Amino acid sequence: MNRKRALAGVLLVAFLVLAGCSSVLGPDSVDEQALAENESYDWSSNANASINVTGGEYEAVYKIDNRTQFPVHSRDGLGREGPLAISALRFQYPNGTVVGPSSPALNATNQEKRTVISLPARNGKLAFTASAQGKRVSTQTFVSGTYEVTIPQGMRVTYEPLARVSPGDYRTTRTDTGRVQISWPDVQSNAVIVRYYLARDLYIFAAGAAVLVVVALAGALYYLRQIRDLERRREQAGPDVDTGENDGPDL
């Protein structure tokens, strides 16, 4: 019986580890090589959160105000939360000094469904890089206040359904390099989502829509012609009326 209980305990621990329940065995360290990757961040933005989308990834810079930790997480299409895979971790002190994970006070660990970043100072700016999905960037709002998202060169968010920007109450401007930048004065929602499209995609979409319209019109005209032909045949056949005289029953 004791052996069975011991085996059951081992299996339970193994299951918890595989399920990512790091709270049982303690926090998991994040890939140190990924955290130490090189990245040049733009620290000049005045927004509380500045996100620069470069294609398959985005660079995020957050203002830190009186905090010792900065928990971040991701959410999949089913709404399940989990740690956020980050790289190129950096922190800028108020005096402009930038440090990386080689500083013992700046590190990150995965704890349950969060990646918890320990900060070297209560105030400053925190930056990291995370992955983006195709022509879409989605991030949870880890701070409130002003946000800005700069999408890749040549991308647009003007027309739906090709584009989607959430939350609303935003404005778009162009940077000095011609990139579209979306900004919000005060984000209170749980996530910021931007789906964008390449400028030429609009012409492809318009051409596809035009083809569908032409096909639909051709189909409608074809069926209309069939109906008219059927009506003409009926008219040519004449009414189906019995013209024989009825003199009553034969005697």
NURO-226030 format. One record per residue (C-alpha): residue number from 1; residue in one letter; z negated, x, y negated. Coordinates in nm, 3 decimals, decimal comma. Layout:
N
{pt NUM; 'A'; {Z; X; Y}}
...
This chain:
251
{pt 1; 'M'; {0,000; 0,000; 0,000}}
{pt 2; 'N'; {-0,088; 0,283; -0,239}}
{pt 3; 'R'; {0,247; 0,447; -0,171}}
{pt 4; 'K'; {0,427; 0,124; -0,250}}
{pt 5; 'R'; {0,237; 0,089; -0,575}}
{pt 6; 'A'; {0,311; 0,448; -0,668}}
{pt 7; 'L'; {0,680; 0,400; -0,591}}
{pt 8; 'A'; {0,685; 0,080; -0,794}}
{pt 9; 'G'; {0,523; 0,265; -1,085}}
{pt 10; 'V'; {0,781; 0,543; -1,070}}
{pt 11; 'L'; {1,065; 0,291; -1,062}}
{pt 12; 'L'; {0,917; 0,103; -1,358}}
{pt 13; 'V'; {0,891; 0,421; -1,565}}
{pt 14; 'A'; {1,248; 0,516; -1,472}}
{pt 15; 'F'; {1,369; 0,170; -1,574}}
{pt 16; 'L'; {1,191; 0,192; -1,908}}
{pt 17; 'V'; {1,342; 0,532; -1,976}}
{pt 18; 'L'; {1,692; 0,411; -1,891}}
{pt 19; 'A'; {1,642; 0,102; -2,106}}
{pt 20; 'G'; {1,557; 0,321; -2,402}}
{pt 21; 'C'; {1,194; 0,220; -2,428}}
{pt 22; 'S'; {1,089; 0,543; -2,593}}
{pt 23; 'S'; {0,764; 0,387; -2,712}}
{pt 24; 'V'; {0,623; 0,434; -2,362}}
{pt 25; 'L'; {0,699; 0,805; -2,332}}
{pt 26; 'G'; {0,696; 0,890; -2,701}}
{pt 27; 'P'; {0,978; 0,934; -2,955}}
{pt 28; 'D'; {1,308; 1,097; -2,857}}
{pt 29; 'S'; {1,441; 1,380; -3,070}}
{pt 30; 'V'; {1,782; 1,342; -3,232}}
{pt 31; 'D'; {2,059; 1,593; -3,159}}
{pt 32; 'E'; {1,961; 1,893; -3,374}}
{pt 33; 'Q'; {2,313; 2,034; -3,381}}
{pt 34; 'A'; {2,446; 1,704; -3,515}}
{pt 35; 'L'; {2,177; 1,691; -3,782}}
{pt 36; 'A'; {2,262; 2,046; -3,891}}
{pt 37; 'E'; {2,636; 1,983; -3,928}}
{pt 38; 'N'; {2,788; 2,082; -4,261}}
{pt 39; 'E'; {2,880; 1,813; -4,511}}
{pt 40; 'S'; {2,930; 1,815; -4,888}}
{pt 41; 'Y'; {2,767; 1,510; -5,041}}
{pt 42; 'D'; {2,817; 1,365; -5,386}}
{pt 43; 'W'; {2,466; 1,343; -5,530}}
{pt 44; 'S'; {2,581; 1,227; -5,875}}
{pt 45; 'S'; {2,585; 0,851; -5,815}}
{pt 46; 'N'; {2,322; 0,640; -5,990}}
{pt 47; 'A'; {2,337; 0,365; -5,726}}
{pt 48; 'N'; {2,041; 0,311; -5,496}}
{pt 49; 'A'; {2,284; 0,344; -5,206}}
{pt 50; 'S'; {2,620; 0,520; -5,225}}
{pt 51; 'I'; {2,854; 0,506; -4,924}}
{pt 52; 'N'; {3,170; 0,713; -4,908}}
{pt 53; 'V'; {3,403; 0,608; -4,626}}
{pt 54; 'T'; {3,629; 0,893; -4,517}}
{pt 55; 'G'; {3,803; 0,729; -4,221}}
{pt 56; 'G'; {3,622; 0,740; -3,890}}
{pt 57; 'E'; {3,286; 0,802; -4,055}}
{pt 58; 'Y'; {3,096; 0,741; -4,375}}
{pt 59; 'E'; {2,864; 0,950; -4,589}}
{pt 60; 'A'; {2,556; 0,765; -4,714}}
{pt 61; 'V'; {2,327; 0,877; -4,996}}
{pt 62; 'Y'; {2,007; 0,681; -5,064}}
{pt 63; 'K'; {1,756; 0,702; -5,344}}
{pt 64; 'I'; {1,405; 0,766; -5,213}}
{pt 65; 'D'; {1,119; 0,622; -5,414}}
{pt 66; 'N'; {0,763; 0,693; -5,299}}
{pt 67; 'R'; {0,833; 0,704; -4,925}}
{pt 68; 'T'; {0,739; 0,944; -4,647}}
{pt 69; 'Q'; {0,967; 0,797; -4,380}}
{pt 70; 'F'; {1,308; 0,634; -4,380}}
{pt 71; 'P'; {1,382; 0,421; -4,069}}
{pt 72; 'V'; {1,747; 0,335; -4,002}}
{pt 73; 'H'; {1,915; 0,135; -3,728}}
{pt 74; 'S'; {2,245; -0,011; -3,616}}
{pt 75; 'R'; {2,340; -0,360; -3,495}}
{pt 76; 'D'; {2,619; -0,435; -3,250}}
{pt 77; 'G'; {2,847; -0,739; -3,231}}
{pt 78; 'L'; {2,589; -0,929; -3,026}}
{pt 79; 'G'; {2,316; -0,873; -3,285}}
{pt 80; 'R'; {2,129; -0,618; -3,075}}
{pt 81; 'E'; {1,956; -0,346; -3,274}}
{pt 82; 'G'; {1,929; 0,019; -3,177}}
{pt 83; 'P'; {1,889; 0,370; -3,321}}
{pt 84; 'L'; {2,161; 0,483; -3,560}}
{pt 85; 'A'; {2,352; 0,795; -3,457}}
{pt 86; 'I'; {2,342; 1,021; -3,763}}
{pt 87; 'S'; {2,457; 1,373; -3,843}}
{pt 88; 'A'; {2,461; 1,621; -4,133}}
{pt 89; 'L'; {2,110; 1,525; -4,249}}
{pt 90; 'R'; {2,022; 1,645; -4,600}}
{pt 91; 'F'; {1,754; 1,583; -4,864}}
{pt 92; 'Q'; {1,778; 1,653; -5,236}}
{pt 93; 'Y'; {1,460; 1,711; -5,434}}
{pt 94; 'P'; {1,434; 1,574; -5,790}}
{pt 95; 'N'; {1,499; 1,927; -5,923}}
{pt 96; 'G'; {1,835; 1,937; -5,742}}
{pt 97; 'T'; {1,735; 2,159; -5,449}}
{pt 98; 'V'; {1,901; 2,048; -5,124}}
{pt 99; 'V'; {1,747; 2,116; -4,781}}
{pt 100; 'G'; {1,862; 2,041; -4,428}}
{pt 101; 'P'; {1,690; 1,988; -4,094}}
{pt 102; 'S'; {1,603; 2,357; -4,084}}
{pt 103; 'S'; {1,324; 2,256; -4,320}}
{pt 104; 'P'; {1,027; 2,166; -4,095}}
{pt 105; 'A'; {0,941; 1,865; -4,311}}
{pt 106; 'L'; {1,284; 1,701; -4,265}}
{pt 107; 'N'; {1,351; 1,569; -3,916}}
{pt 108; 'A'; {1,457; 1,258; -3,727}}
{pt 109; 'T'; {1,340; 1,093; -3,406}}
{pt 110; 'N'; {1,447; 0,784; -3,213}}
{pt 111; 'Q'; {1,157; 0,542; -3,182}}
{pt 112; 'E'; {1,229; 0,219; -2,993}}
{pt 113; 'K'; {1,514; 0,053; -3,187}}
{pt 114; 'R'; {1,498; 0,279; -3,492}}
{pt 115; 'T'; {1,592; 0,629; -3,596}}
{pt 116; 'V'; {1,299; 0,738; -3,810}}
{pt 117; 'I'; {1,366; 1,013; -4,064}}
{pt 118; 'S'; {1,061; 1,203; -4,185}}
{pt 119; 'L'; {1,101; 1,306; -4,548}}
{pt 120; 'P'; {0,988; 1,634; -4,708}}
{pt 121; 'A'; {0,897; 1,461; -5,036}}
{pt 122; 'R'; {0,816; 1,111; -5,155}}
{pt 123; 'N'; {1,094; 1,108; -5,412}}
{pt 124; 'G'; {1,450; 1,236; -5,412}}
{pt 125; 'K'; {1,773; 1,149; -5,233}}
{pt 126; 'L'; {1,849; 1,131; -4,861}}
{pt 127; 'A'; {2,197; 1,177; -4,716}}
{pt 128; 'F'; {2,346; 1,152; -4,370}}
{pt 129; 'T'; {2,677; 1,080; -4,199}}
{pt 130; 'A'; {2,742; 0,798; -3,949}}
{pt 131; 'S'; {3,047; 0,658; -3,774}}
{pt 132; 'A'; {3,272; 0,380; -3,908}}
{pt 133; 'Q'; {3,487; 0,149; -3,695}}
{pt 134; 'G'; {3,858; 0,153; -3,772}}
{pt 135; 'K'; {3,931; -0,010; -4,108}}
{pt 136; 'R'; {3,579; -0,144; -4,134}}
{pt 137; 'V'; {3,241; -0,015; -4,238}}
{pt 138; 'S'; {2,917; -0,198; -4,171}}
{pt 139; 'T'; {2,567; -0,080; -4,249}}
{pt 140; 'Q'; {2,226; -0,239; -4,263}}
{pt 141; 'T'; {2,066; -0,239; -4,607}}
{pt 142; 'F'; {1,789; 0,017; -4,581}}
{pt 143; 'V'; {1,714; -0,006; -4,953}}
{pt 144; 'S'; {1,751; -0,289; -5,203}}
{pt 145; 'G'; {1,916; -0,277; -5,542}}
{pt 146; 'T'; {2,250; -0,135; -5,648}}
{pt 147; 'Y'; {2,510; -0,043; -5,386}}
{pt 148; 'E'; {2,852; 0,113; -5,399}}
{pt 149; 'V'; {3,109; 0,165; -5,124}}
{pt 150; 'T'; {3,415; 0,383; -5,176}}
{pt 151; 'I'; {3,691; 0,318; -4,923}}
{pt 152; 'P'; {3,959; 0,569; -4,812}}
{pt 153; 'Q'; {4,263; 0,655; -5,021}}
{pt 154; 'G'; {4,536; 0,389; -5,012}}
{pt 155; 'M'; {4,309; 0,114; -4,878}}
{pt 156; 'R'; {4,264; -0,227; -5,044}}
{pt 157; 'V'; {4,027; -0,526; -5,029}}
{pt 158; 'T'; {4,222; -0,769; -5,247}}
{pt 159; 'Y'; {4,348; -1,032; -5,004}}
{pt 160; 'E'; {4,182; -1,223; -4,724}}
{pt 161; 'P'; {4,205; -1,253; -4,427}}
{pt 162; 'L'; {4,313; -0,889; -4,418}}
{pt 163; 'A'; {3,999; -0,793; -4,608}}
{pt 164; 'R'; {3,638; -0,900; -4,605}}
{pt 165; 'V'; {3,359; -0,796; -4,840}}
{pt 166; 'S'; {3,000; -0,910; -4,785}}
{pt 167; 'P'; {2,782; -0,993; -4,969}}
{pt 168; 'G'; {2,968; -1,152; -5,257}}
{pt 169; 'D'; {2,900; -1,096; -5,626}}
{pt 170; 'Y'; {3,075; -0,760; -5,626}}
{pt 171; 'R'; {3,330; -0,590; -5,845}}
{pt 172; 'T'; {3,599; -0,335; -5,770}}
{pt 173; 'T'; {3,702; -0,033; -5,974}}
{pt 174; 'R'; {3,918; 0,275; -5,922}}
{pt 175; 'T'; {3,779; 0,626; -5,902}}
{pt 176; 'D'; {3,941; 0,922; -6,077}}
{pt 177; 'T'; {4,135; 0,992; -5,756}}
{pt 178; 'G'; {4,262; 0,632; -5,731}}
{pt 179; 'R'; {4,034; 0,515; -5,451}}
{pt 180; 'V'; {3,890; 0,163; -5,456}}
{pt 181; 'Q'; {3,515; 0,145; -5,514}}
{pt 182; 'I'; {3,318; -0,174; -5,449}}
{pt 183; 'S'; {2,983; -0,215; -5,623}}
{pt 184; 'W'; {2,700; -0,469; -5,617}}
{pt 185; 'P'; {2,437; -0,503; -5,891}}
{pt 186; 'D'; {2,157; -0,612; -5,658}}
{pt 187; 'V'; {2,193; -0,638; -5,280}}
{pt 188; 'Q'; {1,928; -0,848; -5,107}}
{pt 189; 'S'; {2,114; -0,926; -4,783}}
{pt 190; 'N'; {2,049; -0,759; -4,448}}
{pt 191; 'A'; {2,385; -0,583; -4,428}}
{pt 192; 'V'; {2,682; -0,463; -4,629}}
{pt 193; 'I'; {3,019; -0,517; -4,460}}
{pt 194; 'V'; {3,358; -0,408; -4,590}}
{pt 195; 'R'; {3,682; -0,462; -4,401}}
{pt 196; 'Y'; {3,983; -0,312; -4,575}}
{pt 197; 'Y'; {4,354; -0,270; -4,515}}
{pt 198; 'L'; {4,627; -0,021; -4,592}}
{pt 199; 'A'; {4,851; -0,128; -4,879}}
{pt 200; 'R'; {5,155; -0,143; -4,652}}
{pt 201; 'D'; {4,966; -0,375; -4,414}}
{pt 202; 'L'; {5,001; -0,647; -4,676}}
{pt 203; 'Y'; {5,381; -0,624; -4,660}}
{pt 204; 'I'; {5,373; -0,626; -4,280}}
{pt 205; 'F'; {5,147; -0,931; -4,288}}
{pt 206; 'A'; {5,371; -1,105; -4,543}}
{pt 207; 'A'; {5,681; -1,028; -4,335}}
{pt 208; 'G'; {5,514; -1,161; -4,022}}
{pt 209; 'A'; {5,406; -1,476; -4,204}}
{pt 210; 'A'; {5,761; -1,524; -4,336}}
{pt 211; 'V'; {5,902; -1,491; -3,984}}
{pt 212; 'L'; {5,657; -1,751; -3,857}}
{pt 213; 'V'; {5,753; -1,988; -4,138}}
{pt 214; 'V'; {6,123; -1,945; -4,061}}
{pt 215; 'V'; {6,064; -2,004; -3,689}}
{pt 216; 'A'; {5,855; -2,313; -3,765}}
{pt 217; 'L'; {6,122; -2,453; -3,999}}
{pt 218; 'A'; {6,396; -2,383; -3,745}}
{pt 219; 'G'; {6,196; -2,561; -3,477}}
{pt 220; 'A'; {6,131; -2,858; -3,703}}
{pt 221; 'L'; {6,499; -2,884; -3,797}}
{pt 222; 'Y'; {6,601; -2,862; -3,430}}
{pt 223; 'Y'; {6,373; -3,148; -3,327}}
{pt 224; 'L'; {6,476; -3,353; -3,630}}
{pt 225; 'R'; {6,840; -3,309; -3,531}}
{pt 226; 'Q'; {6,762; -3,413; -3,174}}
{pt 227; 'I'; {6,591; -3,728; -3,299}}
{pt 228; 'R'; {6,885; -3,817; -3,523}}
{pt 229; 'D'; {7,134; -3,759; -3,239}}
{pt 230; 'L'; {6,931; -3,989; -3,018}}
{pt 231; 'E'; {6,924; -4,259; -3,287}}
{pt 232; 'R'; {7,303; -4,228; -3,335}}
{pt 233; 'R'; {7,365; -4,267; -2,961}}
{pt 234; 'R'; {7,156; -4,582; -2,956}}
{pt 235; 'E'; {7,351; -4,724; -3,247}}
{pt 236; 'Q'; {7,681; -4,644; -3,076}}
{pt 237; 'A'; {7,566; -4,808; -2,752}}
{pt 238; 'G'; {7,488; -5,128; -2,941}}
{pt 239; 'P'; {7,202; -5,369; -2,888}}
{pt 240; 'D'; {7,121; -5,467; -2,532}}
{pt 241; 'V'; {7,167; -5,845; -2,581}}
{pt 242; 'D'; {7,281; -6,105; -2,324}}
{pt 243; 'T'; {7,564; -6,305; -2,495}}
{pt 244; 'G'; {7,633; -6,545; -2,204}}
{pt 245; 'E'; {7,590; -6,916; -2,271}}
{pt 246; 'N'; {7,313; -7,094; -2,099}}
{pt 247; 'D'; {7,425; -7,450; -2,006}}
{pt 248; 'G'; {7,118; -7,527; -1,815}}
{pt 249; 'P'; {7,068; -7,528; -1,443}}
{pt 250; 'D'; {7,359; -7,600; -1,210}}
{pt 251; 'L'; {7,354; -7,945; -1,045}}
